[in-house]
Amino acid sequence: MGGLGSDATIETADVVIQDDRPSKISMAINIGKQTQKIVWQNITLAFVVKGIVLILGAAGLATMWEAVFADVGVALLAILNALRITKHYTMQ
């Protein structure tokens, strides 16, 4: 696909390998699997933390500021967790 693919094919593809080495397909599959694992980790973390803060807030033990900090903290942790993929695959 590197320099031989048509523009229409490149535009409609989900993944485009920029050189003519088919061995990159396995790397793309591995990146996809790793990404899916990290997405589920981030979703689980977000639900657990927000559930805990919701319960504490309903019991009167958490303030609005603590809920905001928990929400922002979960977002930052999700971003940092997702950056693990880019760090691992840019070194190859």
MMTF fields as JSON, N, C-alpha, C and O atoms, coordinates in Angstrom:
{
  "mmtfVersion": "1.0.0",
  "mmtfProducer": "UNKNOWN",
  "numBonds": 367,
  "numAtoms": 368,
  "numGroups": 92,
  "numChains": 1,
  "numModels": 1,
  "chainsPerModel": [1],
  "groupsPerChain": [92],
  "chainIdList": ["A"],
  "bondAtomList": [4, 2, 8, 6, 12, 10, 16, 14, 20, 18, 24, 22, 28, 26, 32, 30, 36, 34, 40, 38, 44, 42, 48, 46, 52, 50, 56, 54, 60, 58, 64, 62, 68, 66, 72, 70, 76, 74, 80, 78, 84, 82, 88, 86, 92, 90, 96, 94, 100, 98, 104, 102, 108, 106, 112, 110, 116, 114, 120, 118, 124, 122, 128, 126, 132, 130, 136, 134, 140, 138, 144, 142, 148, 146, 152, 150, 156, 154, 160, 158, 164, 162, 168, 166, 172, 170, 176, 174, 180, 178, 184, 182, 188, 186, 192, 190, 196, 194, 200, 198, 204, 202, 208, 206, 212, 210, 216, 214, 220, 218, 224, 222, 228, 226, 232, 230, 236, 234, 240, 238, 244, 242, 248, 246, 252, 250, 256, 254, 260, 258, 264, 262, 268, 266, 272, 270, 276, 274, 280, 278, 284, 282, 288, 286, 292, 290, 296, 294, 300, 298, 304, 302, 308, 306, 312, 310, 316, 314, 320, 318, 324, 322, 328, 326, 332, 330, 336, 334, 340, 338, 344, 342, 348, 346, 352, 350, 356, 354, 360, 358, 364, 362],
  "bondOrderList": [1, 1, 1, 1, 1, 1, 1, 1, 1, 1, 1, 1, 1, 1, 1, 1, 1, 1, 1, 1, 1, 1, 1, 1, 1, 1, 1, 1, 1, 1, 1, 1, 1, 1, 1, 1, 1, 1, 1, 1, 1, 1, 1, 1, 1, 1, 1, 1, 1, 1, 1, 1, 1, 1, 1, 1, 1, 1, 1, 1, 1, 1, 1, 1, 1, 1, 1, 1, 1, 1, 1, 1, 1, 1, 1, 1, 1, 1, 1, 1, 1, 1, 1, 1, 1, 1, 1, 1, 1, 1, 1],
  "groupList": [{"groupName": "MET", "atomNameList": ["N", "CA", "C", "O"], "elementList": ["N", "C", "C", "O"], "formalChargeList": [0, 0, 0, 0], "bondAtomList": [1, 0, 2, 1, 3, 2], "bondOrderList": [1, 1, 2], "singleLetterCode": "M", "chemCompType": "L-PEPTIDE LINKING"}, {"groupName": "GLY", "atomNameList": ["N", "CA", "C", "O"], "elementList": ["N", "C", "C", "O"], "formalChargeList": [0, 0, 0, 0], "bondAtomList": [1, 0, 2, 1, 3, 2], "bondOrderList": [1, 1, 2], "singleLetterCode": "G", "chemCompType": "PEPTIDE LINKING"}, {"groupName": "LEU", "atomNameList": ["N", "CA", "C", "O"], "elementList": ["N", "C", "C", "O"], "formalChargeList": [0, 0, 0, 0], "bondAtomList": [1, 0, 2, 1, 3, 2], "bondOrderList": [1, 1, 2], "singleLetterCode": "L", "chemCompType": "L-PEPTIDE LINKING"}, {"groupName": "SER", "atomNameList": ["N", "CA", "C", "O"], "elementList": ["N", "C", "C", "O"], "formalChargeList": [0, 0, 0, 0], "bondAtomList": [1, 0, 2, 1, 3, 2], "bondOrderList": [1, 1, 2], "singleLetterCode": "S", "chemCompType": "L-PEPTIDE LINKING"}, {"groupName": "ASP", "atomNameList": ["N", "CA", "C", "O"], "elementList": ["N", "C", "C", "O"], "formalChargeList": [0, 0, 0, 0], "bondAtomList": [1, 0, 2, 1, 3, 2], "bondOrderList": [1, 1, 2], "singleLetterCode": "D", "chemCompType": "L-PEPTIDE LINKING"}, {"groupName": "ALA", "atomNameList": ["N", "CA", "C", "O"], "elementList": ["N", "C", "C", "O"], "formalChargeList": [0, 0, 0, 0], "bondAtomList": [1, 0, 2, 1, 3, 2], "bondOrderList": [1, 1, 2], "singleLetterCode": "A", "chemCompType": "L-PEPTIDE LINKING"}, {"groupName": "THR", "atomNameList": ["N", "CA", "C", "O"], "elementList": ["N", "C", "C", "O"], "formalChargeList": [0, 0, 0, 0], "bondAtomList": [1, 0, 2, 1, 3, 2], "bondOrderList": [1, 1, 2], "singleLetterCode": "T", "chemCompType": "L-PEPTIDE LINKING"}, {"groupName": "ILE", "atomNameList": ["N", "CA", "C", "O"], "elementList": ["N", "C", "C", "O"], "formalChargeList": [0, 0, 0, 0], "bondAtomList": [1, 0, 2, 1, 3, 2], "bondOrderList": [1, 1, 2], "singleLetterCode": "I", "chemCompType": "L-PEPTIDE LINKING"}, {"groupName": "GLU", "atomNameList": ["N", "CA", "C", "O"], "elementList": ["N", "C", "C", "O"], "formalChargeList": [0, 0, 0, 0], "bondAtomList": [1, 0, 2, 1, 3, 2], "bondOrderList": [1, 1, 2], "singleLetterCode": "E", "chemCompType": "L-PEPTIDE LINKING"}, {"groupName": "VAL", "atomNameList": ["N", "CA", "C", "O"], "elementList": ["N", "C", "C", "O"], "formalChargeList": [0, 0, 0, 0], "bondAtomList": [1, 0, 2, 1, 3, 2], "bondOrderList": [1, 1, 2], "singleLetterCode": "V", "chemCompType": "L-PEPTIDE LINKING"}, {"groupName": "GLN", "atomNameList": ["N", "CA", "C", "O"], "elementList": ["N", "C", "C", "O"], "formalChargeList": [0, 0, 0, 0], "bondAtomList": [1, 0, 2, 1, 3, 2], "bondOrderList": [1, 1, 2], "singleLetterCode": "Q", "chemCompType": "L-PEPTIDE LINKING"}, {"groupName": "ARG", "atomNameList": ["N", "CA", "C", "O"], "elementList": ["N", "C", "C", "O"], "formalChargeList": [0, 0, 0, 0], "bondAtomList": [1, 0, 2, 1, 3, 2], "bondOrderList": [1, 1, 2], "singleLetterCode": "R", "chemCompType": "L-PEPTIDE LINKING"}, {"groupName": "PRO", "atomNameList": ["N", "CA", "C", "O"], "elementList": ["N", "C", "C", "O"], "formalChargeList": [0, 0, 0, 0], "bondAtomList": [1, 0, 2, 1, 3, 2], "bondOrderList": [1, 1, 2], "singleLetterCode": "P", "chemCompType": "L-PEPTIDE LINKING"}, {"groupName": "LYS", "atomNameList": ["N", "CA", "C", "O"], "elementList": ["N", "C", "C", "O"], "formalChargeList": [0, 0, 0, 0], "bondAtomList": [1, 0, 2, 1, 3, 2], "bondOrderList": [1, 1, 2], "singleLetterCode": "K", "chemCompType": "L-PEPTIDE LINKING"}, {"groupName": "ASN", "atomNameList": ["N", "CA", "C", "O"], "elementList": ["N", "C", "C", "O"], "formalChargeList": [0, 0, 0, 0], "bondAtomList": [1, 0, 2, 1, 3, 2], "bondOrderList": [1, 1, 2], "singleLetterCode": "N", "chemCompType": "L-PEPTIDE LINKING"}, {"groupName": "TRP", "atomNameList": ["N", "CA", "C", "O"], "elementList": ["N", "C", "C", "O"], "formalChargeList": [0, 0, 0, 0], "bondAtomList": [1, 0, 2, 1, 3, 2], "bondOrderList": [1, 1, 2], "singleLetterCode": "W", "chemCompType": "L-PEPTIDE LINKING"}, {"groupName": "PHE", "atomNameList": ["N", "CA", "C", "O"], "elementList": ["N", "C", "C", "O"], "formalChargeList": [0, 0, 0, 0], "bondAtomList": [1, 0, 2, 1, 3, 2], "bondOrderList": [1, 1, 2], "singleLetterCode": "F", "chemCompType": "L-PEPTIDE LINKING"}, {"groupName": "HIS", "atomNameList": ["N", "CA", "C", "O"], "elementList": ["N", "C", "C", "O"], "formalChargeList": [0, 0, 0, 0], "bondAtomList": [1, 0, 2, 1, 3, 2], "bondOrderList": [1, 1, 2], "singleLetterCode": "H", "chemCompType": "L-PEPTIDE LINKING"}, {"groupName": "TYR", "atomNameList": ["N", "CA", "C", "O"], "elementList": ["N", "C", "C", "O"], "formalChargeList": [0, 0, 0, 0], "bondAtomList": [1, 0, 2, 1, 3, 2], "bondOrderList": [1, 1, 2], "singleLetterCode": "Y", "chemCompType": "L-PEPTIDE LINKING"}],
  "groupTypeList": [0, 1, 1, 2, 1, 3, 4, 5, 6, 7, 8, 6, 5, 4, 9, 9, 7, 10, 4, 4, 11, 12, 3, 13, 7, 3, 0, 5, 7, 14, 7, 1, 13, 10, 6, 10, 13, 7, 9, 15, 10, 14, 7, 6, 2, 5, 16, 9, 9, 13, 1, 7, 9, 2, 7, 2, 1, 5, 5, 1, 2, 5, 6, 0, 15, 8, 5, 9, 16, 5, 4, 9, 1, 9, 5, 2, 2, 5, 7, 2, 14, 5, 2, 11, 7, 6, 13, 17, 18, 6, 0, 10],
  "groupIdList": [1, 2, 3, 4, 5, 6, 7, 8, 9, 10, 11, 12, 13, 14, 15, 16, 17, 18, 19, 20, 21, 22, 23, 24, 25, 26, 27, 28, 29, 30, 31, 32, 33, 34, 35, 36, 37, 38, 39, 40, 41, 42, 43, 44, 45, 46, 47, 48, 49, 50, 51, 52, 53, 54, 55, 56, 57, 58, 59, 60, 61, 62, 63, 64, 65, 66, 67, 68, 69, 70, 71, 72, 73, 74, 75, 76, 77, 78, 79, 80, 81, 82, 83, 84, 85, 86, 87, 88, 89, 90, 91, 92],
  "secStructList": [7, 6, 6, 6, 1, 7, 2, 2, 2, 2, 2, 2, 7, 1, 7, 7, 7, 1, 1, 1, 7, 6, 6, 2, 2, 2, 2, 2, 2, 2, 2, 2, 2, 2, 2, 2, 2, 2, 2, 2, 2, 2, 2, 2, 2, 2, 2, 2, 2, 2, 2, 2, 2, 2, 2, 2, 2, 2, 6, 6, 7, 1, 7, 2, 2, 2, 2, 2, 2, 2, 2, 2, 2, 2, 2, 2, 2, 2, 2, 2, 2, 2, 2, 2, 2, 2, 2, 2, 2, 2, 7, 7],
  "xCoordList": [0.827, 0.0, 0.859, 0.379, 2.117, 2.969, 2.81, 2.208, 3.319, 3.204, 2.341, 2.145, 1.816, 1.086, -0.419, -1.131, -0.929, -2.371, -3.023, -2.415, -4.259, -4.981, -5.475, -5.584, -5.767, -6.225, -7.554, -7.77, -8.447, -9.746, -9.591, -10.306, -8.663, -8.426, -7.877, -8.293, -6.967, -6.367, -7.404, -7.396, -8.293, -9.31, -10.323, -10.809, -10.654, -11.694, -11.152, -11.931, -9.846, -9.268, -9.284, -9.19, -9.405, -9.312, -7.86, -7.55, -6.973, -5.55, -4.797, -5.093, -3.819, -2.984, -1.539, -1.031, -0.889, 0.528, 1.31, 1.101, 2.207, 2.855, 4.041, 4.612, 4.415, 5.482, 5.003, 3.886, 5.828, 5.419, 5.84, 6.152, 5.849, 6.211, 4.964, 4.453, 4.466, 3.269, 3.487, 2.515, 4.721, 4.98, 4.423, 4.274, 4.12, 3.56, 2.106, 1.575, 1.462, 0.073, -0.031, -0.95, 0.899, 0.848, 1.057, 0.452, 1.903, 2.11, 0.828, 0.486, 0.128, -1.133, -2.18, -2.947, -2.217, -3.165, -2.819, -3.711, -1.538, -1.124, -1.464, -1.91, -1.256, -1.613, -3.117, -3.544, -3.913, -5.363, -5.785, -6.658, -5.169, -5.499, -5.1, -5.856, -3.914, -3.458, -4.39, -4.725, -4.799, -5.69, -7.015, -7.545, -7.546, -8.823, -8.706, -9.615, -7.598, -7.392, -7.339, -7.944, -6.622, -6.474, -7.787, -8.087, -8.568, -9.882, -10.76, -11.421, -10.77, -11.581, -11.05, -11.834, -9.733, -9.164, -9.64, -10.027, -9.607, -10.022, -11.507, -11.898, -12.328, -13.768, -14.047, -14.838, -13.397, -13.594, -13.147, -13.849, -11.975, -11.476, -12.439, -12.718, -12.939, -13.844, -15.135, -15.597, -15.713, -16.948, -16.735, -17.576, -15.626, -15.37, -15.17, -15.784, -14.321, -14.047, -15.297, -15.608, -16.013, -17.219, -18.302, -19.065, -18.374, -19.334, -19.012, -19.904, -17.732, -17.319, -17.63, -18.168, -17.289, -17.55, -19.052, -19.501, -19.828, -21.28, -21.846, -22.7, -21.369, -21.841, -21.421, -22.212, -20.157, -19.705, -20.479, -20.794, -20.784, -21.557, -22.979, -23.522, -23.585, -24.948, -24.972, -25.97, -23.864, -23.79, -23.373, -23.335, -23.061, -22.672, -21.205, -20.804, -20.402, -18.986, -18.094, -16.919, -18.616, -17.822, -18.474, -19.693, -17.641, -18.153, -18.115, -17.621, -18.641, -18.635, -17.214, -16.905, -16.357, -14.967, -14.251, -13.472, -14.501, -13.889, -14.372, -13.603, -15.647, -16.184, -15.535, -15.218, -15.343, -14.691, -13.25, -12.801, -12.528, -11.143, -11.068, -10.148, -12.018, -12.043, -12.288, -11.67, -13.182, -13.487, -12.28, -11.932, -11.65, -10.474, -9.321, -8.575, -9.172, -8.115, -8.292, -7.318, -9.528, -9.784, -9.467, -8.903, -9.818, -9.517, -8.009, -7.528, -7.272, -5.811, -5.182, -4.258, -5.679, -5.162, -5.466, -4.642, -6.631, -6.97, -6.051, -5.628, -5.746, -4.837, -3.441, -2.813, -2.953, -1.619, -1.575, -0.572, -2.647, -2.714, -2.682, -2.025, -3.377, -3.405, -2.063, -1.732, -1.3, 0.01, 1.011, 2.046, 0.713, 1.611, 1.776, 2.859, 0.745, 0.831, 1.782, 2.629, 1.656, 2.521, 3.964, 4.855, 4.22, 5.598, 6.207, 7.377, 5.41, 5.924, 6.193, 7.213, 5.307, 5.429, 6.233, 6.586, 6.537, 7.382, 8.851, 9.684, 9.183, 10.58, 11.002, 12.19, 10.066, 10.413, 10.819, 11.141],
  "yCoordList": [-1.198, 0.0, 1.245, 2.319, 1.135, 2.291, 3.367, 4.402, 3.171, 4.169, 3.691, 4.418, 2.477, 1.883, 1.984, 1.77, 2.303, 2.313, 3.567, 4.637, 3.426, 4.594, 5.428, 4.941, 6.675, 7.573, 7.119, 7.236, 6.6, 6.147, 4.978, 4.896, 4.08, 2.939, 3.399, 2.905, 4.32, 4.831, 5.566, 5.452, 6.317, 7.074, 6.167, 6.499, 5.033, 4.176, 3.103, 2.424, 2.938, 1.886, 2.27, 3.448, 1.263, 1.495, 1.653, 2.453, 0.89, 0.932, 1.001, 0.26, 1.902, 2.026, 1.815, 2.51, 0.855, 0.602, 1.431, 1.307, 2.274, 3.265, 2.733, 3.463, 1.492, 0.931, -0.402, -0.834, -1.041, -2.256, -3.528, -4.535, -3.486, -4.667, -5.225, -4.614, -6.369, -6.964, -7.407, -7.683, -7.483, -7.878, -6.86, -7.169, -5.675, -4.644, -4.952, -4.347, -5.876, -6.213, -6.799, -6.459, -7.674, -8.261, -7.193, -7.264, -6.213, -5.128, -4.299, -3.887, -4.055, -3.306, -4.076, -3.477, -5.379, -6.199, -6.152, -6.039, -6.239, -6.158, -4.806, -4.739, -3.729, -2.399, -2.329, -1.762, -2.898, -2.901, -3.656, -3.203, -4.808, -5.598, -4.865, -4.841, -4.268, -3.497, -2.308, -2.002, -1.651, -0.497, -0.905, -0.206, -2.032, -2.495, -2.804, -2.484, -3.422, -3.693, -2.4, -2.303, -1.416, -0.153, 0.613, 1.27, 0.541, 1.196, 0.6, 1.335, -0.726, -1.354, -1.031, -0.882, -0.923, -0.507, 0.892, 1.147, 1.791, 3.178, 3.268, 4.023, 2.508, 2.518, 1.982, 2.561, 0.877, 0.283, 1.238, 1.422, 1.841, 2.792, 3.968, 4.39, 4.486, 5.634, 5.272, 6.03, 4.113, 3.71, 3.468, 3.849, 2.843, 2.543, 3.83, 4.012, 4.716, 5.963, 6.826, 7.372, 6.957, 7.791, 7.181, 7.903, 5.852, 5.189, 5.434, 5.695, 5.347, 5.596, 7.037, 7.281, 7.984, 9.397, 9.658, 10.461, 8.997, 9.154, 8.656, 9.305, 7.516, 6.971, 7.868, 8.145, 8.32, 9.231, 10.548, 11.105, 11.046, 12.282, 12.108, 12.995, 10.957, 10.696, 10.551, 10.868, 10.07, 9.932, 11.234, 11.319, 12.246, 13.534, 13.618, 14.533, 12.683, 12.67, 13.289, 13.549, 13.529, 14.128, 15.435, 15.524, 16.434, 17.718, 17.768, 16.85, 18.848, 19.018, 19.134, 18.617, 19.803, 19.954, 18.617, 18.363, 17.775, 16.45, 15.633, 14.877, 15.791, 15.099, 15.626, 14.856, 16.94, 17.524, 17.043, 16.661, 17.056, 16.583, 15.092, 14.666, 14.303, 12.878, 12.696, 11.838, 13.495, 13.392, 13.778, 13.076, 14.884, 15.331, 14.351, 14.07, 13.841, 12.868, 11.6, 11.05, 11.127, 9.93, 10.21, 9.354, 11.382, 11.721, 11.762, 11.255, 12.358, 12.411, 11.02, 10.711, 10.189, 8.825, 8.031, 7.231, 8.244, 7.551, 7.983, 7.157, 9.26, 9.751, 9.179, 8.722, 9.201, 8.652, 7.151, 6.635, 6.459, 5.028, 4.757, 3.815, 5.566, 5.381, 5.711, 5.172, 6.583, 6.941, 5.795, 5.838, 4.772, 3.622, 2.964, 2.468, 2.949, 2.323, 3.101, 2.506, 4.409, 5.207, 5.108, 5.09, 5.045, 4.933, 3.603, 3.536, 2.546, 1.213, 1.048, 0.474, 1.534, 1.276, 2.327, 2.091, 3.463, 4.429, 4.075, 4.594, 3.207, 2.816, 1.715, 1.404, 1.124, 0.042, 0.542, -0.255],
  "zCoordList": [0.0, 0.0, 0.0, -0.364, 0.397, 0.59, -0.451, -0.165, -1.638, -2.681, -3.819, -4.793, -3.718, -4.823, -4.686, -5.667, -3.506, -3.284, -3.829, -3.861, -4.253, -4.749, -3.571, -2.446, -3.851, -2.785, -2.197, -0.991, -3.038, -2.543, -1.578, -0.579, -1.872, -0.986, 0.354, 1.402, 0.324, 1.553, 2.392, 3.618, 1.755, 2.485, 3.166, 4.247, 2.562, 3.126, 4.064, 4.733, 4.125, 4.952, 6.428, 6.774, 7.297, 8.738, 9.166, 10.049, 8.54, 8.854, 7.535, 6.598, 7.471, 6.277, 6.705, 7.585, 6.076, 6.341, 5.334, 4.127, 5.826, 4.976, 4.177, 3.367, 4.388, 3.564, 2.991, 3.276, 2.201, 1.5, 2.229, 1.594, 3.556, 4.345, 5.025, 5.964, 4.572, 5.187, 6.629, 7.333, 7.081, 8.466, 9.46, 10.642, 9.002, 9.889, 10.27, 11.201, 9.568, 9.876, 11.282, 12.027, 11.646, 12.988, 14.058, 15.128, 13.783, 14.739, 14.888, 15.996, 13.796, 13.856, 14.656, 15.411, 14.5, 15.269, 16.754, 17.595, 17.079, 18.486, 19.1, 20.245, 18.345, 18.845, 19.111, 20.117, 18.219, 18.405, 19.648, 20.389, 19.882, 21.078, 22.353, 23.325, 22.347, 23.512, 23.767, 24.911, 22.69, 22.813, 23.432, 24.296, 22.992, 23.537, 25.033, 25.8, 25.454, 26.882, 27.685, 28.753, 27.176, 27.908, 27.943, 28.939, 26.883, 26.889, 27.986, 28.72, 28.101, 29.145, 30.539, 31.477, 30.688, 31.968, 32.339, 33.479, 31.363, 31.62, 31.955, 32.846, 31.251, 31.524, 32.926, 33.671, 33.281, 34.603, 35.709, 36.704, 35.525, 36.516, 36.688, 37.81, 35.582, 35.655, 36.4, 37.253, 36.076, 36.75, 38.24, 39.053, 38.603, 40.011, 40.805, 41.857, 40.311, 41.049, 41.125, 42.184, 40.021, 40.053, 40.925, 41.568, 40.952, 41.839, 43.304, 44.111, 43.639, 45.027, 45.433, 46.513, 44.566, 44.884, 44.949, 45.767, 44.106, 44.144, 45.47, 46.075, 45.906, 47.182, 48.347, 49.249, 48.311, 49.378, 49.347, 50.399, 48.157, 48.06, 48.567, 49.226, 48.259, 48.746, 50.263, 50.91, 50.825, 52.287, 52.959, 54.186, 52.157, 52.72, 53.098, 53.818, 52.625, 52.981, 51.915, 52.177, 50.731, 49.649, 49.208, 49.066, 48.999, 48.534, 47.011, 46.357, 46.466, 45.018, 44.486, 43.412, 45.226, 44.786, 44.739, 43.821, 45.704, 45.69, 44.489, 43.896, 44.135, 42.966, 41.682, 40.776, 41.618, 40.439, 40.337, 39.256, 41.438, 41.416, 41.076, 40.378, 41.558, 41.217, 39.726, 39.095, 39.163, 37.74, 36.889, 35.94, 37.229, 36.483, 36.684, 35.746, 37.877, 38.145, 37.335, 36.821, 37.217, 36.414, 34.951, 34.269, 34.462, 33.073, 32.831, 31.818, 33.75, 33.606, 33.683, 32.931, 34.587, 34.679, 33.41, 32.967, 32.829, 31.584, 30.448, 29.639, 30.386, 29.348, 29.55, 28.594, 30.776, 31.05, 30.784, 30.293, 31.103, 30.845, 29.336, 28.893, 28.556, 27.103, 26.46, 25.404, 27.082, 26.525, 26.589, 25.924, 27.381, 27.451, 26.087, 25.775, 25.28, 23.954, 23.063, 22.396, 23.042, 22.156, 22.585, 21.736, 23.872, 24.355, 23.947, 23.57, 24.025, 23.701, 22.205, 21.825, 21.365, 19.931, 19.179, 18.023, 19.768, 19.075, 19.216, 18.473, 20.15, 20.338, 19.373, 19.282, 18.657, 17.739, 16.388, 15.506]
}
